[in-house]
């Protein structure tokens, strides 16, 4: 196998082992995207020894890993969207309710929720649901108490 192919294989093997050994840790290999994985696989295929090609079982295993990564990414996105939708539903049910919490300006906010907004950050497109009490605004996650009636 060529030096480039060995490098790609070594990187893939290291990434595979890192995923098995340290799932949930802040490891550099946890940031591998599906595109990075495909690049490694294509590099490995392009640089393999023609007299000793990759075993079909290895190929199927690596394709299986690609599918797992894709499925995990899709599940993560779906759960994130569901969570954001649930926050919006929860916030809208607070309209007319008295709440107490920490405002965006770090002041104590106490009063009746009169409206709800959704803000999206420019850099990472994350949504945050905000409730408004008069002129004060607070993230829904910063509400301490809710009084009904």
LINMOSUL-V943061 format. One record per residue. N is the residue number from 1. RES is the residue in one letter. OMEGA is omega in whole degrees, 0 to 359 (none if undefined). BURIAL is # if it has 16 or more other ideal C-beta (glycine too) atoms within 10 Angstrom, else .. Layout:
BEGIN
n: (N/N)
res: (RES/RES)
omega: (OMEGA/OMEGA)
burial: (BURIAL/BURIAL)
END
This chain:
BEGIN
n: (1/2/3/4/5/6/7/8/9/10/11/12/13/14/15/16/17/18/19/20/21/22/23/24/25/26/27/28/29/30/31/32/33/34/35/36/37/38/39/40/41/42/43/44/45/46/47/48/49/50/51/52/53/54/55/56/57/58/59/60/61/62/63/64/65/66/67/68/69/70/71/72/73/74/75/76/77/78/79/80/81/82/83/84/85/86/87/88/89/90/91/92/93/94/95/96/97/98/99/100/101/102/103/104/105/106/107/108/109/110/111/112/113/114/115/116/117/118/119/120/121/122/123/124/125/126/127/128/129/130/131/132/133/134/135/136/137/138/139/140/141/142/143/144/145/146/147/148/149)
res: (X/X/X/X/X/X/X/X/X/X/X/X/X/X/X/X/X/X/X/X/X/X/X/X/X/X/X/X/X/X/X/X/X/X/X/X/X/X/X/X/X/X/X/X/X/X/X/X/X/X/X/X/X/X/X/X/X/X/X/X/X/X/X/X/X/X/X/X/X/X/X/X/X/X/X/X/X/X/X/X/X/X/X/X/X/X/X/X/X/X/X/X/X/X/X/X/X/X/X/X/X/X/X/X/X/X/X/X/X/X/X/X/X/X/X/X/X/X/X/X/X/X/X/X/X/X/X/X/X/X/X/X/X/X/X/X/X/X/X/X/X/X/X/X/X/X/X/X/X)
omega: (182/182/179/179/178/179/179/179/180/179/180/181/178/179/180/180/179/178/180/188/188/178/182/178/182/183/181/182/178/180/179/178/180/179/178/180/179/178/178/181/180/178/179/180/182/187/180/179/182/179/180/185/179/178/180/179/177/180/180/179/180/176/175/177/178/179/178/180/180/180/179/178/181/178/179/179/179/180/177/178/179/179/179/178/180/177/180/178/179/181/181/178/179/180/183/179/176/181/174/180/182/181/178/178/178/176/177/181/181/180/184/178/180/176/181/175/175/179/179/178/181/187/182/176/176/179/172/181/182/173/183/176/186/180/183/180/175/175/182/180/182/178/180/182/177/178/180/173/none)
burial: (#/./././#/././#/#/./#/#/././#/#/./#/#/./././././././././#/././#/././././#/././#/#/./#/#/././#/#/./././././#/./././././././#/././#/./././#/./././././././././././././././././#/#/././#/././#/././././#/./#/./#/./././././#/./././#/././#/././././././././././././#/#/#/#/#/././#/#/#/#/#/./#/#/./././././.)
END
